[in-house]
């Protein structure tokens, strides 16, 4: 009987500790959603080939805004609506991958609905305007999925 109570005590302790860890993880994810990524920080992160962040360009006008200029490697998802993303892009959008959401100006009200679509996501501070103002590399043209043979190094 004593061994059963001891095992139950340890099991209860594990449940409590697990709940604390899950709560801390949720609090960290919520905090990260509220703190935008600076353009230079995103550039440095993407420049490291072993980093696996996805960049979602959520500006609403795909033809005019995305094709004119975008963060290299950004996946277009106009208005953060998967149905409006190009077919080739839809297969590359993953909910559970650390994500940076790019809007025109980085307005938190514009970014917030999109952040909820991903497990771990942050907005780009100042949006595409700040990226361009910082004279960071830009791509232009229609979206095309990267080649399976590509070795990275888009920046």
N, C-alpha and C positions, 0 to 999 in steps of 0.2 A: 504494500500500500504506500509506503514511504517513497519507493522508487517511482511510482506513478505520479505522486504529487511533485516530486523533484522534476520529472520530465515535463509535466504540465507547467511548472514555474518557468522552466527554460523556454518552452514554446511560447508562453505569454510574453516573456522578455524579448524574444525574437520578433514577435508581432509588433510590439511597441517600437523597437528599434527600426524595423522596416518601415513603419508608418512615419517615423521621424525623418528617415532618409528620403522617402518619397515626397514628403512635405517640403523638405529643403530643396529638392530638385525642382519641384513645381515653382517654388518661390524664386529660384535662380532663373528659370526660363521666363517667368513673368518680368523680372527685373531686366533681363537682356532685351526683351521686347520693347521696353521703354527707353533703352539707351541706344541711340543710333550709332552706326559705324561711320567714322570719318573717312572721306575719300582716300586719303593717303594710307590709312590703315588697311582699307580694302585692297588697294593696289599692292601693298607689301604682302598681304596674305595671298592674293591670287598669283603673285609672282613666284611664290614657293610652289613648285610643281607637286609636292606631296600633300598640299592642302586640298581638302574636298568640300569647298563651299559652292553652293549653286547661287547664281545671281539671276533674279527674276526681274525683268523689265516690265513693270505694271502700268506704264504710261498708256492711256487709252487709245491713242491714234497710232496703230502699228505702221501704216504706210508712210505717214509723214514723220513721226517722231523717232521710232525705232530705226527705220531705214536711213534716216538722215544721220544719226549718231547714237551709239550705244556703248556701254562698257563691254570691252572684249570678252566674248564667251557668254554674255548675258542671254538668257532664254526669254523670248517675248511671251507675255501672258497679259494681253491688254485688259485693263480694268480688273486684273486678278481673276479673270473668268477663264477657266480652262477650256471651255467650248470655243472661245475666240482665239485661242493660241493656234499657230500653224500646226498641222498634223505631225510634222517631224519633231516639233518642240514638245508636244504633249507626252511623248514617250520618255522624255528626258527630265520631266518635272517630278520630283520625289518629295513627298510630304515630310519624311523623316530626316532629310539631309539638312545640315545647317545652311540657312538661307539668308541672303541679303536682298531686300526688296528696293528696287529703284523706281522712284516716281520723278516727275518733272522737277519739283522744288523740295522734296523731302518733307512736305507738310505732314505732321503726325496724323491728322484726320484722314489724309489720303492713304497713308501707309497702314493704319490700324486694321481695316477690314482684311487686308491681305495677310497680315501677320498671323491672324487666326487660322489661316489655311495651312500653316506649317507648324511642326513640332517645336523647332528652334529657329526663330527668325528675328531679324533686326532690319530696320530701315537704313537707308544710306542718308547720312546727315547732309542736308542741302540738295539732295537728289542729283539728277543728271546735270543741273546747273552748276552745282559745286564741283562735280567731277570735271566738267569742261573748264570751269574757272581755274582749277588747279593744274590745268594743262597736262592732264593724265592721258594716256593713250586711249583712242576711241576707234571703234570699227563703224562701218556703215554698210548699207545694203540689206537685202533680204536675209532672213534667218536660214542657215543651213546647218544641219547637225554635224558635229565634228566627225572626222574620219576615224574609224576603228584603229587605223594605223598611226594616228596622230600621237606625237610624244609630248603634248602639252606645249608650254612656252608661248601662250598666246599673248603674253605681255612682254 
